[in-house]
């Protein structure tokens, strides 16, 4: 059993919680460091610890070896990977306070930590992000999560309100990546053959020939996917898993890479159909896109308020950074990123614990563990590393699990949320020392 962390402060030493001014993470530090400088372990931003007169948490010793959000804050021993070490301050001769992260960002999603070498994959990722930002502003979690899914042979379910530029994002991504873009507007009367295509009779040859549907593309935007019934969703099951369409006993392969970005509106329930669990499990991530920040929205107004043809802008302002062949090559290379056996056990414990958690009626399937394994390899490669670390798992766990668990009736009545319960669950699993 884990023992309380016994460092340089007593168990009753008040703790101070405050947000990082740069990345917004909630940080915890011993009250003894009030008024001194502290460095955020997430973004290395240095700022002054608020006065101890108004600490938000007191007398709560952190537990050593649990989740990174609750790791030790002070003491003589070496804090676990990902947390600040006391080092010399640039502002004074006093050391920086050791800070621990006690809560995830307000909008959780994949983020890059423990940056490594300037590898070709990392340089490509940086160029892609810079090119996309010329047209599509903000939503870094959405952009990074989609790129991780793309280079991991996965698919993405996006939950957001209308008007946040999802179509523009997919078109921009297709232009930058050198891939074809397609869009399907899901409606209640949409038939499976409208997605996959169907045989048509050729009067000239007097025989049937297959007419491909809109799914025969590389980047497919399935807009408002929950507007269609289950029989239409079923048309995507084989496509997303096996990258082929079977019509009249004949299989038609899709061009790789193939990425489905499905969207659903979280505020409208009339005329919608819940996605079946089998369909939800096909998505590697569920990403939540929120309204842009004030500065980002002002930039959107400046960039997209001149009534310019968006097709012309996409072709003239954006450069094609990569190609389908290079995407497939990097995807194969990412499989060589090392994942320690202790990290595999860490992922396995998290996934299996979702099936025993009392607030979950249904836990995650083994496909969830596979998704996390593939994603942390890609996340490490984007950071310039050839090895994965526990922080990669923590960053990717919520997007990979939130749509794969079903809350119990009691949890729903209490108003609990999947992200909240998953965060509590992850905090109970001991983090491996690599």
VEXMAR-214297 format. One record per residue (C-alpha): z, y, x; residue in one letter; residue number from 0. Coordinates in Angstrom, 2 decimals. Example, Ala and Ser with C-alpha at 12.3 -4.5 7.8 and 13.67 -1.06 7.14 Angstrom:
VEXMAR-214297
REC / zz / yy / xx / aa / i
REC / 7.80 / -4.50 / 12.30 / A / 0
REC / 7.14 / -1.06 / 13.67 / S / 1
This chain:
VEXMAR-214297
REC / zz / yy / xx / aa / i
REC / 0.00 / 0.00 / 0.00 / X / 0
REC / -0.83 / 3.46 / 1.26 / X / 1
REC / 2.08 / 5.51 / 2.57 / X / 2
REC / 2.45 / 9.27 / 2.02 / X / 3
REC / 1.05 / 11.34 / 4.81 / X / 4
REC / 3.88 / 12.54 / 7.07 / X / 5
REC / 2.67 / 15.36 / 9.23 / X / 6
REC / 4.03 / 18.64 / 10.44 / X / 7
REC / 5.28 / 19.78 / 7.03 / X / 8
REC / 7.86 / 18.29 / 4.72 / X / 9
REC / 7.04 / 16.64 / 1.40 / X / 10
REC / 8.35 / 19.71 / -0.41 / X / 11
REC / 6.25 / 22.13 / 1.58 / X / 12
REC / 4.22 / 24.08 / -1.04 / X / 13
REC / 0.47 / 23.62 / -0.98 / X / 14
REC / -2.07 / 26.38 / -1.58 / X / 15
REC / -5.37 / 25.72 / -3.34 / X / 16
REC / -8.23 / 28.20 / -3.11 / X / 17
REC / -12.04 / 28.10 / -3.44 / X / 18
REC / -14.30 / 28.36 / -0.41 / X / 19
REC / -16.11 / 31.70 / -0.52 / X / 20
REC / -19.32 / 30.13 / 0.78 / X / 21
REC / -19.79 / 26.77 / -0.96 / X / 22
REC / -17.32 / 27.03 / -3.85 / X / 23
REC / -15.37 / 23.86 / -3.04 / X / 24
REC / -11.70 / 23.80 / -3.97 / X / 25
REC / -9.66 / 23.54 / -0.76 / X / 26
REC / -6.03 / 22.61 / -0.14 / X / 27
REC / -3.90 / 23.76 / 2.79 / X / 28
REC / -0.21 / 23.77 / 3.67 / X / 29
REC / 1.70 / 26.84 / 2.54 / X / 30
REC / 2.80 / 27.39 / 6.14 / X / 31
REC / -0.72 / 28.65 / 6.93 / X / 32
REC / -0.69 / 31.53 / 4.40 / X / 33
REC / -2.38 / 34.60 / 5.85 / X / 34
REC / -4.03 / 32.64 / 8.68 / X / 35
REC / -7.64 / 31.57 / 9.07 / X / 36
REC / -8.87 / 28.22 / 7.75 / X / 37
REC / -12.25 / 26.52 / 8.13 / X / 38
REC / -13.92 / 24.72 / 5.20 / X / 39
REC / -14.82 / 21.15 / 6.23 / X / 40
REC / -17.84 / 21.25 / 3.91 / X / 41
REC / -19.72 / 24.29 / 5.23 / X / 42
REC / -17.58 / 25.41 / 8.23 / X / 43
REC / -16.99 / 28.81 / 6.62 / X / 44
REC / -13.89 / 30.57 / 8.03 / X / 45
REC / -11.74 / 32.63 / 5.69 / X / 46
REC / -8.15 / 33.80 / 5.32 / X / 47
REC / -5.74 / 31.59 / 3.37 / X / 48
REC / -4.35 / 33.49 / 0.33 / X / 49
REC / -0.65 / 34.44 / 0.33 / X / 50
REC / 1.81 / 31.66 / -0.34 / X / 51
REC / 3.46 / 33.71 / -3.05 / X / 52
REC / 1.12 / 32.26 / -5.64 / X / 53
REC / 0.33 / 28.66 / -4.70 / X / 54
REC / -1.41 / 26.68 / -7.41 / X / 55
REC / -0.05 / 23.29 / -6.30 / X / 56
REC / 3.41 / 22.52 / -4.92 / X / 57
REC / 5.40 / 19.57 / -3.70 / X / 58
REC / 2.44 / 17.16 / -3.93 / X / 59
REC / 1.98 / 15.23 / -0.68 / X / 60
REC / -1.52 / 13.92 / -0.15 / X / 61
REC / -2.09 / 10.18 / 0.16 / X / 62
REC / -3.61 / 9.07 / 3.42 / X / 63
REC / -6.55 / 6.69 / 3.14 / X / 64
REC / -7.49 / 7.36 / -0.47 / X / 65
REC / -10.49 / 9.43 / -1.52 / X / 66
REC / -11.69 / 12.28 / 0.77 / X / 67
REC / -10.66 / 14.78 / -1.90 / X / 68
REC / -6.99 / 13.86 / -1.27 / X / 69
REC / -6.88 / 13.23 / 2.46 / X / 70
REC / -4.09 / 14.64 / 4.70 / X / 71
REC / -3.94 / 18.34 / 5.41 / X / 72
REC / -1.71 / 18.63 / 8.48 / X / 73
REC / -0.05 / 16.54 / 11.14 / X / 74
REC / -0.49 / 15.26 / 14.61 / X / 75
REC / -2.75 / 12.33 / 13.80 / X / 76
REC / -6.52 / 12.70 / 13.63 / X / 77
REC / -7.69 / 13.49 / 10.09 / X / 78
REC / -10.39 / 11.16 / 8.70 / X / 79
REC / -14.09 / 11.84 / 9.11 / X / 80
REC / -15.35 / 14.89 / 7.27 / X / 81
REC / -12.23 / 17.04 / 7.45 / X / 82
REC / -11.42 / 19.99 / 9.65 / X / 83
REC / -9.60 / 19.59 / 12.93 / X / 84
REC / -7.37 / 22.42 / 14.21 / X / 85
REC / -9.51 / 24.36 / 16.66 / X / 86
REC / -9.38 / 27.75 / 18.30 / X / 87
REC / -10.00 / 30.65 / 15.95 / X / 88
REC / -12.60 / 33.22 / 16.82 / X / 89
REC / -10.60 / 35.90 / 15.06 / X / 90
REC / -7.22 / 35.29 / 16.75 / X / 91
REC / -5.45 / 33.06 / 19.23 / X / 92
REC / -3.84 / 31.02 / 16.46 / X / 93
REC / -5.43 / 27.70 / 15.52 / X / 94
REC / -7.33 / 27.30 / 12.29 / X / 95
REC / -5.49 / 25.57 / 9.47 / X / 96
REC / -6.49 / 22.00 / 8.72 / X / 97
REC / -8.05 / 22.05 / 5.26 / X / 98
REC / -8.75 / 19.20 / 2.86 / X / 99
REC / -11.20 / 19.15 / -0.03 / X / 100
REC / -9.38 / 18.48 / -3.31 / X / 101
REC / -12.23 / 18.80 / -5.82 / X / 102
REC / -16.01 / 18.33 / -5.82 / X / 103
REC / -18.40 / 21.26 / -6.36 / X / 104
REC / -18.73 / 22.66 / -9.87 / X / 105
REC / -22.18 / 21.07 / -10.14 / X / 106
REC / -21.89 / 17.76 / -8.26 / X / 107
REC / -24.99 / 16.41 / -6.63 / X / 108
REC / -26.36 / 15.23 / -3.32 / X / 109
REC / -25.62 / 17.55 / -0.44 / X / 110
REC / -26.23 / 17.09 / 3.25 / X / 111
REC / -23.22 / 16.71 / 5.52 / X / 112
REC / -22.59 / 15.63 / 9.10 / X / 113
REC / -25.90 / 17.05 / 10.26 / X / 114
REC / -27.43 / 15.06 / 13.09 / X / 115
REC / -30.42 / 15.45 / 15.38 / X / 116
REC / -33.62 / 17.29 / 14.56 / X / 117
REC / -35.54 / 14.13 / 13.70 / X / 118
REC / -39.06 / 14.22 / 12.18 / X / 119
REC / -37.61 / 13.18 / 8.81 / X / 120
REC / -35.05 / 15.99 / 8.85 / X / 121
REC / -37.70 / 18.51 / 9.87 / X / 122
REC / -39.97 / 17.32 / 7.07 / X / 123
REC / -37.14 / 17.62 / 4.54 / X / 124
REC / -36.36 / 21.18 / 5.68 / X / 125
REC / -40.04 / 22.18 / 5.41 / X / 126
REC / -40.31 / 20.68 / 1.91 / X / 127
REC / -37.21 / 22.55 / 0.74 / X / 128
REC / -38.49 / 25.83 / 2.20 / X / 129
REC / -41.93 / 25.40 / 0.61 / X / 130
REC / -40.55 / 24.55 / -2.84 / X / 131
REC / -38.29 / 27.62 / -2.75 / X / 132
REC / -41.39 / 29.87 / -2.62 / X / 133
REC / -42.05 / 29.09 / -6.30 / X / 134
REC / -38.98 / 27.31 / -7.67 / X / 135
REC / -35.72 / 29.22 / -7.26 / X / 136
REC / -32.27 / 27.62 / -7.06 / X / 137
REC / -31.18 / 24.27 / -8.54 / X / 138
REC / -30.57 / 22.86 / -5.06 / X / 139
REC / -28.78 / 19.79 / -6.46 / X / 140
REC / -31.78 / 18.98 / -8.64 / X / 141
REC / -34.29 / 19.47 / -5.81 / X / 142
REC / -32.29 / 17.50 / -3.24 / X / 143
REC / -31.45 / 14.72 / -5.70 / X / 144
REC / -35.09 / 14.35 / -6.70 / X / 145
REC / -36.22 / 14.18 / -3.07 / X / 146
REC / -33.59 / 11.54 / -2.31 / X / 147
REC / -34.83 / 9.50 / -5.28 / X / 148
REC / -38.48 / 9.95 / -4.26 / X / 149
REC / -37.88 / 8.71 / -0.70 / X / 150
REC / -35.74 / 5.85 / -2.06 / X / 151
REC / -38.31 / 4.55 / -4.58 / X / 152
REC / -36.14 / 5.67 / -7.49 / X / 153
REC / -36.43 / 7.69 / -10.70 / X / 154
REC / -34.45 / 10.62 / -12.08 / X / 155
REC / -33.05 / 11.48 / -15.51 / X / 156
REC / -32.48 / 15.23 / -15.86 / X / 157
REC / -30.13 / 16.64 / -18.48 / X / 158
REC / -30.58 / 20.36 / -19.06 / X / 159
REC / -31.20 / 22.94 / -21.72 / X / 160
REC / -34.78 / 24.17 / -22.28 / X / 161
REC / -36.30 / 26.89 / -20.14 / X / 162
REC / -34.96 / 25.99 / -16.69 / X / 163
REC / -38.40 / 25.33 / -15.21 / X / 164
REC / -38.47 / 21.54 / -15.10 / X / 165
REC / -42.24 / 21.38 / -15.60 / X / 166
REC / -42.76 / 24.05 / -12.94 / X / 167
REC / -40.54 / 22.09 / -10.56 / X / 168
REC / -42.51 / 18.86 / -10.98 / X / 169
REC / -45.83 / 20.67 / -10.55 / X / 170
REC / -44.52 / 22.47 / -7.47 / X / 171
REC / -43.23 / 19.19 / -6.05 / X / 172
REC / -46.59 / 17.51 / -6.64 / X / 173
REC / -48.46 / 20.31 / -4.88 / X / 174
REC / -46.13 / 20.31 / -1.86 / X / 175
REC / -46.11 / 16.52 / -1.57 / X / 176
REC / -49.87 / 16.11 / -2.08 / X / 177
REC / -49.40 / 13.88 / -5.15 / X / 178
REC / -50.90 / 13.85 / -8.64 / X / 179
REC / -48.85 / 15.24 / -11.51 / X / 180
REC / -48.77 / 14.08 / -15.14 / X / 181
REC / -46.75 / 15.05 / -18.21 / X / 182
REC / -45.93 / 13.26 / -21.46 / X / 183
REC / -44.31 / 15.11 / -24.34 / X / 184
REC / -42.24 / 12.47 / -26.14 / X / 185
REC / -42.20 / 12.73 / -29.94 / X / 186
REC / -41.02 / 10.52 / -32.79 / X / 187
REC / -44.55 / 9.24 / -33.52 / X / 188
REC / -45.49 / 8.50 / -29.90 / X / 189
REC / -46.69 / 4.91 / -29.52 / X / 190
REC / -46.39 / 2.69 / -26.41 / X / 191
REC / -50.19 / 2.60 / -26.08 / X / 192
REC / -50.16 / 6.42 / -25.90 / X / 193
REC / -48.26 / 6.05 / -22.64 / X / 194
REC / -49.78 / 3.00 / -21.02 / X / 195
REC / -53.33 / 3.24 / -22.31 / X / 196
REC / -55.23 / 0.64 / -24.34 / X / 197
REC / -58.52 / -1.28 / -24.44 / X / 198
REC / -61.38 / 0.54 / -26.15 / X / 199
REC / -64.71 / -0.87 / -27.28 / X / 200
REC / -67.66 / 0.34 / -25.23 / X / 201
REC / -70.67 / 0.55 / -27.54 / X / 202
REC / -73.04 / 0.60 / -24.59 / X / 203
REC / -71.85 / -2.60 / -22.96 / X / 204
REC / -70.63 / -4.18 / -26.20 / X / 205
REC / -67.29 / -5.13 / -24.64 / X / 206
REC / -63.74 / -3.84 / -24.36 / X / 207
REC / -62.68 / -1.90 / -21.30 / X / 208
REC / -59.25 / -0.57 / -20.37 / X / 209
REC / -58.65 / 3.17 / -20.73 / X / 210
REC / -55.70 / 4.23 / -18.52 / X / 211
REC / -52.95 / 6.28 / -20.16 / X / 212
REC / -51.13 / 9.33 / -18.76 / X / 213
REC / -48.67 / 7.08 / -16.93 / X / 214
REC / -51.34 / 6.44 / -14.28 / X / 215
REC / -50.25 / 9.28 / -12.02 / X / 216
REC / -47.73 / 9.69 / -9.18 / X / 217
REC / -45.25 / 12.27 / -10.49 / X / 218
REC / -44.67 / 11.74 / -14.21 / X / 219
REC / -42.65 / 14.23 / -16.24 / X / 220
REC / -41.34 / 12.45 / -19.36 / X / 221
REC / -40.31 / 15.52 / -21.32 / X / 222
REC / -37.54 / 15.06 / -23.92 / X / 223
REC / -37.64 / 11.30 / -23.56 / X / 224
REC / -34.92 / 10.81 / -26.18 / X / 225
REC / -37.24 / 12.15 / -28.92 / X / 226
REC / -39.02 / 8.78 / -29.13 / X / 227
REC / -37.72 / 5.47 / -30.54 / X / 228
REC / -36.77 / 2.41 / -28.50 / X / 229
REC / -40.20 / 0.74 / -28.79 / X / 230
REC / -41.73 / 3.67 / -26.92 / X / 231
REC / -39.00 / 3.65 / -24.26 / X / 232
REC / -39.68 / -0.05 / -23.74 / X / 233
REC / -43.17 / 0.80 / -22.48 / X / 234
REC / -41.57 / 2.38 / -19.40 / X / 235
REC / -39.35 / -0.57 / -18.45 / X / 236
REC / -41.99 / -2.57 / -16.58 / X / 237
REC / -43.61 / 0.58 / -15.22 / X / 238
REC / -40.42 / 1.95 / -13.62 / X / 239
REC / -39.27 / -1.37 / -12.20 / X / 240
REC / -42.48 / -3.10 / -11.12 / X / 241
REC / -44.95 / -0.18 / -10.84 / X / 242
REC / -47.56 / -1.84 / -13.00 / X / 243
REC / -48.81 / -1.95 / -16.59 / X / 244
REC / -49.65 / -5.22 / -18.34 / X / 245
REC / -52.18 / -4.98 / -21.18 / X / 246
REC / -53.67 / -8.06 / -22.86 / X / 247
REC / -52.31 / -10.27 / -20.11 / X / 248
REC / -53.92 / -8.24 / -17.34 / X / 249
REC / -51.82 / -6.21 / -14.88 / X / 250
REC / -52.88 / -2.77 / -13.68 / X / 251
REC / -51.04 / -1.44 / -10.61 / X / 252
REC / -49.86 / 2.16 / -10.33 / X / 253
REC / -50.56 / 4.28 / -7.28 / X / 254
REC / -47.54 / 4.68 / -5.03 / X / 255
REC / -45.39 / 6.68 / -4.60 / X / 256
REC / -44.51 / 6.78 / -8.29 / X / 257
REC / -41.66 / 8.96 / -9.56 / X / 258
REC / -40.53 / 9.38 / -13.19 / X / 259
REC / -38.58 / 12.53 / -13.99 / X / 260
REC / -37.33 / 12.22 / -17.56 / X / 261
REC / -35.58 / 15.09 / -19.33 / X / 262
REC / -33.26 / 15.22 / -22.28 / X / 263
REC / -31.60 / 18.11 / -24.11 / X / 264
REC / -27.78 / 17.87 / -24.20 / X / 265
REC / -27.27 / 20.27 / -27.12 / X / 266
REC / -29.56 / 18.85 / -29.81 / X / 267
REC / -28.87 / 15.50 / -31.47 / X / 268
REC / -30.96 / 15.73 / -34.65 / X / 269
REC / -34.16 / 13.71 / -34.40 / X / 270
REC / -33.17 / 12.07 / -31.11 / X / 271
REC / -32.62 / 8.46 / -30.10 / X / 272
REC / -30.08 / 7.34 / -27.52 / X / 273
REC / -31.73 / 5.69 / -24.54 / X / 274
REC / -30.97 / 1.96 / -24.37 / X / 275
REC / -28.71 / 0.80 / -21.54 / X / 276
REC / -31.61 / -1.16 / -20.04 / X / 277
REC / -33.65 / 2.05 / -19.87 / X / 278
REC / -30.80 / 4.15 / -18.45 / X / 279
REC / -30.18 / 1.57 / -15.73 / X / 280
REC / -33.76 / 2.02 / -14.47 / X / 281
REC / -32.95 / 5.59 / -13.37 / X / 282
REC / -31.47 / 5.94 / -9.89 / X / 283
REC / -29.79 / 9.28 / -10.72 / X / 284
REC / -28.79 / 11.35 / -13.68 / X / 285
REC / -28.83 / 14.97 / -12.54 / X / 286
REC / -27.38 / 17.83 / -14.56 / X / 287
REC / -29.25 / 21.15 / -14.24 / X / 288
REC / -27.27 / 24.22 / -15.24 / X / 289
REC / -28.19 / 27.87 / -15.67 / X / 290
REC / -29.05 / 29.64 / -12.40 / X / 291
REC / -26.61 / 31.96 / -10.69 / X / 292
REC / -26.97 / 35.71 / -11.15 / X / 293
REC / -28.85 / 36.37 / -7.91 / X / 294
REC / -31.13 / 33.37 / -8.48 / X / 295
REC / -31.98 / 34.50 / -12.00 / X / 296
REC / -32.80 / 37.99 / -10.73 / X / 297
REC / -35.15 / 36.40 / -8.17 / X / 298
REC / -36.78 / 34.37 / -10.96 / X / 299
REC / -37.42 / 37.59 / -12.89 / X / 300
REC / -39.07 / 39.17 / -9.85 / X / 301
REC / -41.25 / 36.16 / -9.03 / X / 302
REC / -42.47 / 35.10 / -12.46 / X / 303
REC / -42.75 / 38.24 / -14.60 / X / 304
REC / -46.20 / 39.50 / -13.53 / X / 305
REC / -48.36 / 37.39 / -15.87 / X / 306
REC / -50.06 / 35.71 / -12.93 / X / 307
REC / -51.86 / 32.42 / -13.38 / X / 308
REC / -49.40 / 29.76 / -12.27 / X / 309
REC / -52.23 / 27.37 / -11.37 / X / 310
REC / -53.65 / 29.92 / -8.95 / X / 311
REC / -50.23 / 30.62 / -7.48 / X / 312
REC / -49.53 / 26.94 / -6.91 / X / 313
REC / -52.80 / 26.50 / -5.04 / X / 314
REC / -52.73 / 29.75 / -3.07 / X / 315
REC / -49.03 / 30.22 / -2.20 / X / 316
REC / -48.01 / 26.63 / -1.50 / X / 317
REC / -49.01 / 24.41 / 1.39 / X / 318
REC / -49.24 / 20.65 / 1.15 / X / 319
REC / -46.54 / 19.53 / 3.57 / X / 320
REC / -46.96 / 15.77 / 3.44 / X / 321
REC / -49.03 / 13.02 / 1.82 / X / 322
REC / -48.44 / 9.85 / -0.22 / X / 323
REC / -49.02 / 7.71 / 2.89 / X / 324
REC / -46.37 / 9.60 / 4.86 / X / 325
REC / -43.90 / 9.40 / 1.95 / X / 326
REC / -44.30 / 5.62 / 1.85 / X / 327
REC / -43.97 / 5.38 / 5.63 / X / 328
REC / -40.73 / 7.39 / 5.72 / X / 329
REC / -39.38 / 5.38 / 2.78 / X / 330
REC / -39.90 / 2.19 / 4.77 / X / 331
REC / -38.35 / 3.74 / 7.90 / X / 332
REC / -35.26 / 4.83 / 5.95 / X / 333
REC / -34.47 / 1.14 / 5.41 / X / 334
REC / -33.50 / 1.00 / 9.11 / X / 335
REC / -30.60 / 3.47 / 8.68 / X / 336
REC / -27.39 / 1.62 / 9.54 / X / 337
REC / -24.78 / 0.99 / 6.85 / X / 338
REC / -21.54 / -0.40 / 8.22 / X / 339
REC / -20.10 / -3.50 / 6.53 / X / 340
REC / -16.95 / -1.54 / 5.70 / X / 341
REC / -19.10 / 1.02 / 3.92 / X / 342
REC / -20.84 / -1.75 / 1.97 / X / 343
REC / -17.41 / -3.00 / 0.90 / X / 344
REC / -16.44 / 0.56 / -0.10 / X / 345
REC / -19.50 / 0.87 / -2.36 / X / 346
REC / -18.92 / -2.58 / -3.82 / X / 347
REC / -15.29 / -1.77 / -4.67 / X / 348
REC / -16.28 / 1.45 / -6.46 / X / 349
REC / -18.99 / -0.23 / -8.53 / X / 350
REC / -16.84 / -3.24 / -9.44 / X / 351
REC / -13.89 / -1.04 / -10.35 / X / 352
REC / -15.95 / 0.65 / -13.07 / X / 353
REC / -15.98 / -2.68 / -14.92 / X / 354
REC / -12.17 / -2.83 / -14.94 / X / 355
REC / -11.35 / 0.83 / -15.54 / X / 356
REC / -9.46 / 1.09 / -18.86 / X / 357
REC / -11.37 / 4.18 / -20.09 / X / 358
REC / -14.76 / 2.48 / -19.65 / X / 359
REC / -16.12 / 0.15 / -22.32 / X / 360
REC / -18.99 / -0.87 / -20.03 / X / 361
REC / -19.14 / -0.57 / -16.25 / X / 362
REC / -21.99 / -0.23 / -13.78 / X / 363
REC / -24.37 / -3.07 / -12.96 / X / 364
REC / -25.23 / -4.35 / -9.45 / X / 365
REC / -28.30 / -2.10 / -9.65 / X / 366
REC / -25.90 / 0.83 / -9.32 / X / 367
REC / -24.68 / -0.46 / -5.97 / X / 368
REC / -28.26 / -0.96 / -4.80 / X / 369
REC / -29.11 / 2.60 / -5.85 / X / 370
REC / -26.18 / 4.01 / -3.87 / X / 371
REC / -27.10 / 1.93 / -0.81 / X / 372
REC / -30.70 / 3.12 / -0.86 / X / 373
REC / -29.70 / 6.72 / -1.52 / X / 374
REC / -27.16 / 7.03 / 1.30 / X / 375
REC / -29.75 / 5.77 / 3.77 / X / 376
REC / -32.16 / 8.49 / 2.66 / X / 377
REC / -29.39 / 11.10 / 2.62 / X / 378
REC / -28.45 / 10.18 / 6.19 / X / 379
REC / -32.10 / 10.38 / 7.32 / X / 380
REC / -32.45 / 13.83 / 5.73 / X / 381
REC / -29.41 / 14.89 / 7.78 / X / 382
REC / -30.95 / 13.63 / 11.01 / X / 383
REC / -28.67 / 10.60 / 11.30 / X / 384
REC / -29.53 / 6.93 / 11.72 / X / 385
REC / -26.22 / 5.85 / 10.18 / X / 386
REC / -24.48 / 6.47 / 6.84 / X / 387
REC / -20.95 / 7.84 / 6.44 / X / 388
REC / -18.41 / 7.73 / 3.57 / X / 389
REC / -19.18 / 11.34 / 2.63 / X / 390
REC / -22.72 / 10.23 / 1.73 / X / 391
REC / -21.24 / 7.78 / -0.78 / X / 392
REC / -18.92 / 10.38 / -2.28 / X / 393
REC / -21.76 / 12.87 / -2.69 / X / 394
REC / -24.11 / 10.39 / -4.34 / X / 395
REC / -21.65 / 8.40 / -6.47 / X / 396
REC / -21.51 / 10.66 / -9.55 / X / 397
REC / -25.29 / 11.04 / -10.01 / X / 398
REC / -25.72 / 7.28 / -9.49 / X / 399
REC / -22.93 / 6.18 / -11.86 / X / 400
REC / -22.49 / 8.75 / -14.63 / X / 401
REC / -25.29 / 7.31 / -16.80 / X / 402
REC / -24.42 / 3.68 / -16.12 / X / 403
REC / -20.92 / 3.68 / -17.62 / X / 404
REC / -19.98 / 3.83 / -21.31 / X / 405
REC / -16.70 / 5.41 / -22.31 / X / 406
REC / -14.27 / 3.54 / -24.55 / X / 407
REC / -13.65 / 4.79 / -28.07 / X / 408
REC / -10.19 / 6.04 / -27.10 / X / 409
REC / -11.57 / 8.05 / -24.15 / X / 410
REC / -14.21 / 9.65 / -26.36 / X / 411
REC / -11.60 / 10.62 / -28.96 / X / 412
REC / -9.52 / 12.20 / -26.20 / X / 413
REC / -12.55 / 14.22 / -25.10 / X / 414
REC / -12.77 / 12.69 / -21.63 / X / 415
REC / -15.99 / 13.01 / -19.63 / X / 416
REC / -17.69 / 10.39 / -17.46 / X / 417
REC / -17.70 / 12.65 / -14.37 / X / 418
REC / -13.97 / 13.31 / -14.72 / X / 419
REC / -13.09 / 9.63 / -15.06 / X / 420
REC / -15.40 / 8.59 / -12.23 / X / 421
REC / -13.81 / 11.17 / -9.92 / X / 422
REC / -10.37 / 9.74 / -10.72 / X / 423
REC / -11.67 / 6.23 / -10.10 / X / 424
REC / -13.23 / 7.07 / -6.72 / X / 425
REC / -10.01 / 8.71 / -5.56 / X / 426
REC / -8.17 / 5.40 / -5.92 / X / 427
REC / -10.45 / 3.50 / -3.54 / X / 428
REC / -9.43 / 3.56 / 0.11 / X / 429
REC / -11.98 / 5.25 / 2.35 / X / 430
REC / -13.04 / 3.12 / 5.35 / X / 431
REC / -12.57 / 4.40 / 8.88 / X / 432
REC / -15.87 / 4.04 / 10.73 / X / 433
